[in-house]
Amino acid sequence: MRKIGFFTSLAFMIGLGTAFGQGTSDYIKFKPGATPNDGELQIAVETWKTPDGRIVDLYGVVHIADKDYYQKVQGELNGYDAVLYEGVGATKEALAAKREAKGSSSGLSSFQRLFGSVLGLEFQMDGIAYVHTNLVHADMGMETFKRETKGKPLNPLEQYVSPEQLKNLKPLLDIGGKLLEAWMNSNPELRNSMKVKFGSQMSQADMTKQLPPKMYKTIVIDRNAIVMQVLAKQLKNHPGKKRLAIFYGAAHMPDFAVRFKQLGYTRVKSRWLTAWKIGNGAGF
């Protein structure tokens, strides 16, 4: 079995939903700034119109980002009639419980929070409130995912460290994370340099060259099919819903665009939101 490279695993963990993929440059880009330690990681929001005139927006997900970014995204998501969101087995109730228990999280969430704090960024589950009535879960259940992947982990770190080892390492990570965060706070240029490197490489990553084809199909294509089924039901059963959004990983967006075109949707516009403002930003 092909293993995901360690950097790709790290980018996967801190970055854009569950995977990167071909065509993600249309949905994520890094803009350098005036100095080597300035720049911006930007995520696209793409607007599509259905044949009957309703709006469906595609939002790329970033697992760790600036607090201001999440506040802006949250404000926008609150205005939709329905927001279809990702998360294998992650119902609104399950996500709300995880958010309340953030201090006792383990595994992937712990690493995401760790890297978020080290880089001066916020964790998505803390920045977005998964409690609003317009949220609609649109993803596989955990048992279905395990069956489709034959038990292979969604968390790429489990290729290197077992879930039990992650659990045992958590106290050390908590202590080490606080020390590393304090050190980074006193070395802002080093932190910015790391963010520039991560942001630049994340914008160029291609998980289709890392994941086995069957795993990529399950993680991206099959889950997108579920989203489209949920979207179809929302449009059919709720004609009063005029503005909908899909809040998912950037790797999923190219396939959504293909599916939308096949259904006769029209791309209306695309805009960019700054997820990471590094140093003085892009400056233009």
C-alpha positions in Angstrom: 0.0 0.0 0.0 1.3 3.4 -1.0 1.9 5.7 2.0 1.2 9.4 2.0 4.4 11.4 2.3 5.1 13.0 5.7 4.8 16.6 4.4 1.6 15.8 2.5 0.3 14.1 5.7 1.1 17.3 7.6 -0.4 19.5 4.9 -3.5 17.2 4.9 -3.7 17.6 8.7 -3.5 21.3 9.0 -5.0 22.3 5.7 -7.9 21.9 3.3 -10.5 19.4 4.4 -9.7 15.8 3.7 -7.6 16.0 0.6 -5.9 18.1 -2.1 -6.4 17.3 -5.7 -6.0 18.2 -9.4 -7.5 21.6 -10.1 -7.3 22.9 -6.6 -5.2 25.8 -7.8 -8.6 27.2 -9.0 -9.7 27.2 -5.3 -6.5 27.8 -3.3 -3.6 30.1 -4.0 -0.7 31.6 -2.2 0.2 35.3 -2.9 3.7 36.4 -1.9 4.2 39.8 -0.3 6.8 42.5 -0.4 9.3 40.5 1.8 10.0 36.7 2.0 8.0 36.5 5.3 4.9 38.3 4.0 2.0 36.7 2.0 -1.5 35.4 2.0 -3.1 31.9 1.7 -6.4 32.5 -0.1 -9.4 30.3 -0.7 -12.0 30.8 -3.4 -15.7 31.1 -2.9 -17.4 30.2 -6.2 -21.0 31.1 -7.0 -23.2 28.9 -9.3 -26.8 29.4 -10.5 -29.1 26.4 -11.0 -31.4 26.2 -14.1 -34.3 27.4 -12.0 -32.3 30.4 -10.8 -31.2 29.4 -7.3 -27.7 30.0 -6.0 -25.3 27.4 -4.8 -21.9 28.7 -3.4 -18.8 26.5 -3.1 -16.7 27.3 0.0 -13.3 25.6 0.5 -12.5 24.4 4.0 -9.3 25.3 5.9 -8.8 23.4 9.1 -6.6 26.1 10.7 -6.8 29.7 9.8 -6.9 33.3 11.1 -9.6 34.0 13.6 -10.9 36.9 11.4 -11.3 34.5 8.5 -13.5 32.2 10.5 -15.6 35.1 11.8 -16.1 36.3 8.2 -17.0 32.9 6.9 -19.3 32.3 9.9 -21.2 35.5 9.2 -21.6 34.5 5.6 -22.7 31.0 6.3 -25.4 32.2 8.7 -27.1 34.0 5.8 -27.7 30.8 3.7 -30.9 28.9 3.6 -28.9 25.7 3.8 -25.2 24.9 4.3 -24.1 21.3 3.3 -21.0 20.5 5.3 -18.4 17.7 5.4 -17.4 15.4 8.2 -17.3 11.6 8.2 -19.8 10.6 10.8 -19.9 14.2 12.0 -23.5 15.1 12.7 -24.2 18.6 14.1 -24.7 17.0 17.6 -21.4 15.2 17.4 -19.5 18.2 16.3 -21.1 20.4 18.9 -20.0 17.9 21.6 -16.4 17.9 20.3 -16.4 21.7 20.3 -17.5 21.8 23.9 -14.9 19.2 24.9 -12.0 20.8 23.0 -9.7 20.5 26.0 -10.1 16.7 26.0 -9.7 16.1 22.3 -7.2 13.5 21.0 -5.7 12.3 17.8 -6.0 14.4 14.7 -7.9 17.2 16.4 -5.1 17.5 19.0 -2.5 17.8 16.3 -4.6 20.4 14.4 -5.0 22.5 17.5 -1.3 22.1 18.3 -0.2 23.3 14.8 -2.8 26.0 14.9 -1.6 27.5 18.1 2.1 27.2 17.1 1.4 29.0 13.9 -0.8 31.6 15.6 -4.0 30.3 13.9 -7.3 29.0 15.1 -8.8 25.5 14.7 -11.8 25.2 12.5 -13.9 23.5 15.1 -13.4 26.4 17.4 -13.9 29.1 14.8 -17.1 27.7 13.2 -20.2 27.0 15.2 -21.8 23.8 14.0 -25.0 24.5 15.8 -27.1 26.6 13.4 -30.4 25.2 12.0 -29.3 25.8 8.4 -26.5 23.3 8.6 -27.1 20.0 6.8 -24.7 17.1 7.2 -23.7 15.8 3.8 -21.1 13.0 4.2 -20.6 9.3 4.8 -21.3 7.7 8.1 -18.2 6.3 9.9 -19.2 2.7 9.4 -19.7 3.3 5.7 -16.4 4.9 5.4 -14.6 2.1 7.2 -16.3 -0.4 5.0 -15.4 1.4 1.8 -11.8 2.0 2.8 -11.5 -1.5 4.4 -10.5 0.0 7.7 -7.7 2.3 6.4 -7.6 5.4 8.5 -8.9 8.8 7.4 -6.2 10.4 9.6 -2.9 10.1 7.6 -0.8 10.3 10.7 -2.0 6.9 11.7 0.4 5.6 9.0 3.2 6.6 11.3 1.6 6.6 14.8 -1.2 4.3 16.0 -4.3 5.8 17.6 -3.2 4.4 21.0 0.2 6.0 20.6 -1.4 9.3 19.7 -3.5 9.0 22.8 -0.5 8.3 25.0 1.5 11.1 23.4 -1.2 13.7 24.0 0.0 15.0 27.4 3.5 15.4 26.1 2.1 17.2 23.0 0.1 19.5 25.2 3.1 20.5 27.2 5.4 20.7 24.2 2.8 22.7 22.2 2.6 25.4 24.9 6.4 25.7 25.0 6.6 25.8 21.2 3.8 28.3 21.0 5.5 30.6 23.5 8.8 30.3 21.6 7.0 31.2 18.3 5.3 34.1 20.0 8.7 35.5 20.7 10.0 34.8 17.2 7.3 36.2 14.8 9.6 36.2 11.8 10.4 32.5 12.2 6.6 31.8 12.5 5.9 33.9 9.4 8.6 32.1 7.5 7.1 28.7 8.4 3.6 29.9 7.4 4.9 31.1 4.0 6.6 27.8 3.4 3.5 25.8 4.4 1.1 28.1 2.5 3.2 28.0 -0.7 3.5 24.2 -0.7 -0.1 23.6 0.3 -1.3 25.6 -2.8 0.8 23.3 -5.0 0.0 19.9 -3.4 -1.6 17.2 -5.4 -3.0 14.3 -3.4 -4.0 12.4 -6.6 -0.3 11.5 -6.9 -0.1 10.4 -3.3 -3.3 8.5 -2.5 -4.0 5.1 -4.1 -6.8 5.5 -6.7 -9.4 3.6 -4.8 -8.8 5.7 -1.6 -9.0 8.9 -3.6 -12.3 7.7 -5.1 -13.7 7.0 -1.7 -12.4 10.2 -0.1 -13.3 12.6 -2.9 -15.5 11.2 -5.6 -17.8 9.0 -3.6 -18.3 11.6 -0.9 -19.1 14.2 -3.5 -21.8 11.9 -4.9 -23.4 11.9 -1.4 -23.2 15.7 -1.3 -25.0 15.9 -4.7 -27.7 13.6 -3.4 -28.3 15.7 -0.4 -28.2 18.9 -2.5 -30.8 17.4 -4.9 -33.1 16.6 -2.0 -32.7 20.1 -0.6 -33.6 21.7 -3.9 -36.5 19.3 -4.6 -38.1 19.2 -1.1 -37.5 22.9 -0.1 -38.4 25.1 -3.0 -38.3 28.1 -0.7 -34.5 27.7 -0.2 -33.0 30.1 -2.7 -29.4 30.4 -1.5 -27.4 27.3 -0.5 -23.7 26.6 0.2 -21.4 23.6 0.1 -18.7 24.0 2.8 -16.1 21.3 1.9 -12.4 20.6 1.3 -10.8 22.4 -1.7 -10.0 19.1 -3.4 -13.7 18.4 -3.7 -14.4 21.6 -5.7 -13.1 20.7 -9.2 -15.4 17.6 -9.2 -18.3 19.6 -7.9 -17.7 22.0 -10.8 -17.9 19.2 -13.3 -21.1 17.8 -11.8 -22.6 21.3 -11.8 -21.9 21.8 -15.5 -23.4 18.4 -16.3 -26.6 19.5 -14.5 -26.8 22.8 -16.5 -25.6 25.0 -13.6 -24.0 28.3 -14.6 -20.8 29.7 -13.0 -21.7 33.3 -12.0 -18.5 34.5 -10.2 -15.6 33.7 -8.0 -14.0 35.6 -5.2 -11.1 35.1 -2.8 -11.0 35.1 1.0 -7.7 35.4 2.9 -7.4 32.5 5.2 -3.9 33.3 6.4 -2.5 36.8 6.4 1.2 36.4 7.0 3.2 39.4 8.2 2.0 42.4 6.2 0.0 40.2 3.8 0.3 40.2 0.0 0.1 44.0 -0.1 -1.8 44.1 -3.4 
